[in-house]
């Protein structure tokens, strides 16, 4: 592209790094994690007014799932800089030259022979930020007696002893909430209550009001402190209906403009011994949460007997997030499968909603790129592309664009202006 003379402008680049760390054990999926909130924006470093700089055609902000690298931007006397680099993917770069105020270089709007003015040029932006919106995820966990009485394989090694289902679930929860702590806001609801006994007079079918761990940012430590220890002998029945209802009551109190999800984990169906527990009521609660309040429910089974799996399959369909394939819920036969299932679900909840700050002065020229590919603006999320979910301050990636973001973890927002 032929160089053109432009008035002084400052280019800005922001690198938003997201953690992609392996889980504690058994990560067989090889999937990366997703967008992260809470990383620090980086302010642009402008060179001296007499230097020649090369900028990409459009200010760029980038989001990536790779480990963050802290590099302080510095400027030398020759105009070279170190620090976060402007991403090289995207539109072809344009070379611009700035001069000391007061010097004469001719009309900055004029062009040399054979040079044509571009249709759009980078806008001057002091500071910008891309903030993916973290989803709110409530883990609704079965802590019935069978979770400590039944054991299974946890490491695919026949020479090691089996562990309890609760031991495995605790390890998986620990790994997931630690890995996705910066990207997802987690909370926990237990059923039955944490101190339930083995029999109904001892609270075997009682569920505590509210939630054991309210949803909050960076909540991994609170989640682990709020559930029974890894080798705790959990007791009680399976009052799944009440556990779901209490969980949904809490989720409904959260900001409805945020993405809210429930992940139900169970090792069987509702206990017949828990009087008043009704599966049809549980199904109706899941359907209402999804259909009326836009709160989907994922369902994970822990070594569920096929003869009793119909309830979980029905709930998975009612919750609007059935597992692809013949089995609508995530059936797991060992800890490795349990970890892969919950990790896949949490990744699926990762946000494709991105805050845009500042709002572009010419939104019709605003561009979104993912992994070096442009994303087209579309009228609605019935198409693949991006929409302004909040006019000019928030975009939502739709369809294949959202899927690509979760696969690659890289998103760029480019600001352009008309040259006139």
URKAZI-V786461 format. One record per residue. RES is the residue in three letters. PSI is psi in degrees with one decimal (999 if undefined). Layout:
res:psi
RES:PSI
RES:PSI
This chain:
res:psi
UNK:136.6
UNK:132.0
UNK:145.4
UNK:157.6
UNK:129.1
UNK:156.8
UNK:162.9
UNK:135.5
UNK:151.9
UNK:127.6
UNK:148.2
UNK:135.3
UNK:136.1
UNK:128.6
UNK:117.4
UNK:108.9
UNK:141.6
UNK:143.4
UNK:136.9
UNK:83.3
UNK:149.2
UNK:153.5
UNK:173.9
UNK:-32.9
UNK:155.8
UNK:27.8
UNK:91.5
UNK:-10.4
UNK:-26.8
UNK:16.3
UNK:148.1
UNK:161.7
UNK:-173.4
UNK:-152.3
UNK:149.2
UNK:138.6
UNK:161.5
UNK:-4.9
UNK:157.7
UNK:131.5
UNK:148.7
UNK:125.9
UNK:142.0
UNK:148.8
UNK:115.9
UNK:139.2
UNK:180.0
UNK:159.6
UNK:-15.1
UNK:-3.4
UNK:160.5
UNK:127.4
UNK:154.5
UNK:127.1
UNK:154.9
UNK:158.0
UNK:79.2
UNK:134.9
UNK:143.4
UNK:136.4
UNK:142.1
UNK:145.0
UNK:132.5
UNK:151.3
UNK:0.9
UNK:164.3
UNK:137.4
UNK:142.2
UNK:118.3
UNK:113.3
UNK:122.9
UNK:129.9
UNK:131.7
UNK:154.1
UNK:136.2
UNK:174.0
UNK:-19.0
UNK:-2.5
UNK:0.4
UNK:150.0
UNK:154.9
UNK:157.1
UNK:-166.7
UNK:126.3
UNK:147.5
UNK:128.6
UNK:140.4
UNK:-11.3
UNK:159.9
UNK:-156.7
UNK:159.4
UNK:133.7
UNK:153.1
UNK:135.5
UNK:129.2
UNK:155.5
UNK:132.2
UNK:154.0
UNK:162.2
UNK:134.9
UNK:135.0
UNK:-16.4
UNK:156.9
UNK:122.2
UNK:7.5
UNK:-179.3
UNK:116.6
UNK:-17.3
UNK:-9.0
UNK:161.1
UNK:154.7
UNK:170.4
UNK:134.2
UNK:1.0
UNK:134.8
UNK:145.8
UNK:132.4
UNK:160.8
UNK:-28.1
UNK:154.6
UNK:161.8
UNK:138.8
UNK:157.3
UNK:113.2
UNK:119.8
UNK:-44.9
UNK:143.6
UNK:167.3
UNK:139.7
UNK:121.4
UNK:99.3
UNK:140.4
UNK:116.2
UNK:138.8
UNK:157.0
UNK:119.3
UNK:123.0
UNK:119.7
UNK:115.9
UNK:102.7
UNK:134.5
UNK:119.7
UNK:37.5
UNK:168.2
UNK:-33.1
UNK:-21.1
UNK:-22.5
UNK:-21.7
UNK:-32.7
UNK:138.1
UNK:158.8
UNK:176.2
UNK:143.4
UNK:-11.4
UNK:9.3
UNK:27.4
UNK:111.4
UNK:-21.3
UNK:-12.3
UNK:151.5
UNK:150.0
UNK:160.5
UNK:166.8
UNK:158.4
UNK:-37.4
UNK:-39.3
UNK:-47.6
UNK:-45.4
UNK:-41.6
UNK:-46.3
UNK:-42.1
UNK:-44.9
UNK:-43.4
UNK:-45.8
UNK:-42.9
UNK:-49.3
UNK:-27.9
UNK:-44.6
UNK:-42.3
UNK:17.4
UNK:-38.9
UNK:-11.2
UNK:-22.1
UNK:139.3
UNK:114.1
UNK:154.0
UNK:173.2
UNK:137.9
UNK:127.7
UNK:146.1
UNK:127.1
UNK:-168.3
UNK:160.6
UNK:-30.2
UNK:25.5
UNK:146.5
UNK:-169.2
UNK:-19.1
UNK:158.3
UNK:-41.3
UNK:-17.0
UNK:16.0
UNK:21.4
UNK:-25.7
UNK:13.4
UNK:142.3
UNK:130.4
UNK:148.3
UNK:154.7
UNK:-146.7
UNK:153.8
UNK:-35.7
UNK:108.1
UNK:149.4
UNK:135.5
UNK:160.4
UNK:150.0
UNK:58.5
UNK:12.6
UNK:-46.4
UNK:-40.2
UNK:-38.4
UNK:-48.1
UNK:-30.5
UNK:-21.5
UNK:-3.5
UNK:159.6
UNK:150.8
UNK:164.9
UNK:-34.6
UNK:19.0
UNK:139.5
UNK:91.3
UNK:146.0
UNK:165.5
UNK:177.4
UNK:-157.7
UNK:73.2
UNK:67.5
UNK:-38.1
UNK:-50.7
UNK:-37.7
UNK:-43.9
UNK:-45.8
UNK:-42.3
UNK:-38.8
UNK:-44.5
UNK:-36.8
UNK:-40.7
UNK:-47.5
UNK:-33.4
UNK:-20.5
UNK:-12.1
UNK:163.1
UNK:116.9
UNK:-14.2
UNK:-12.0
UNK:156.2
UNK:125.7
UNK:136.7
UNK:151.8
UNK:138.4
UNK:108.2
UNK:125.7
UNK:127.7
UNK:153.1
UNK:15.8
UNK:-163.6
UNK:176.4
UNK:137.0
UNK:131.0
UNK:-26.3
UNK:-12.8
UNK:99.0
UNK:137.8
UNK:-16.2
UNK:129.1
UNK:125.3
UNK:-39.6
UNK:-34.0
UNK:-39.2
UNK:-44.1
UNK:-43.0
UNK:-37.3
UNK:-40.8
UNK:-43.3
UNK:-41.9
UNK:-42.3
UNK:-41.9
UNK:-48.0
UNK:-35.8
UNK:-36.4
UNK:3.6
UNK:45.0
UNK:97.6
UNK:156.5
UNK:124.6
UNK:148.3
UNK:126.8
UNK:128.8
UNK:136.9
UNK:99.7
UNK:49.7
UNK:132.9
UNK:130.1
UNK:-28.4
UNK:-16.1
UNK:17.2
UNK:-7.5
UNK:-37.9
UNK:-46.3
UNK:-36.6
UNK:-41.0
UNK:-41.4
UNK:-37.0
UNK:-40.4
UNK:-43.6
UNK:-30.8
UNK:-5.9
UNK:3.8
UNK:56.3
UNK:151.1
UNK:135.5
UNK:139.5
UNK:-172.1
UNK:-31.2
UNK:116.9
UNK:-17.1
UNK:163.5
UNK:91.9
UNK:130.7
UNK:142.1
UNK:-5.6
UNK:175.5
UNK:-36.0
UNK:-44.3
UNK:-37.3
UNK:-44.4
UNK:-44.7
UNK:-39.1
UNK:-50.2
UNK:-37.1
UNK:-43.2
UNK:-40.9
UNK:-46.8
UNK:-40.1
UNK:-37.9
UNK:-27.9
UNK:-13.9
UNK:143.6
UNK:140.7
UNK:18.6
UNK:126.4
UNK:125.8
UNK:140.7
UNK:112.9
UNK:118.7
UNK:164.7
UNK:141.1
UNK:140.5
UNK:-26.2
UNK:80.2
UNK:-23.8
UNK:-15.9
UNK:0.0
UNK:138.6
UNK:149.1
UNK:131.9
UNK:142.9
UNK:120.2
UNK:42.5
UNK:6.4
UNK:133.2
UNK:143.0
UNK:122.3
UNK:145.8
UNK:139.4
UNK:166.2
UNK:-31.8
UNK:168.8
UNK:10.8
UNK:-11.1
UNK:166.6
UNK:122.5
UNK:-150.1
UNK:148.8
UNK:154.3
UNK:96.3
UNK:-31.9
UNK:118.6
UNK:112.4
UNK:8.6
UNK:-9.6
UNK:130.1
UNK:149.8
UNK:127.9
UNK:136.3
UNK:146.8
UNK:-126.4
UNK:-29.3
UNK:-41.8
UNK:-43.2
UNK:-41.7
UNK:-38.6
UNK:-43.4
UNK:-27.8
UNK:-40.0
UNK:-31.7
UNK:18.0
UNK:124.9
UNK:139.2
UNK:140.2
UNK:124.8
UNK:128.7
UNK:130.9
UNK:159.3
UNK:157.5
UNK:139.6
UNK:-22.0
UNK:999
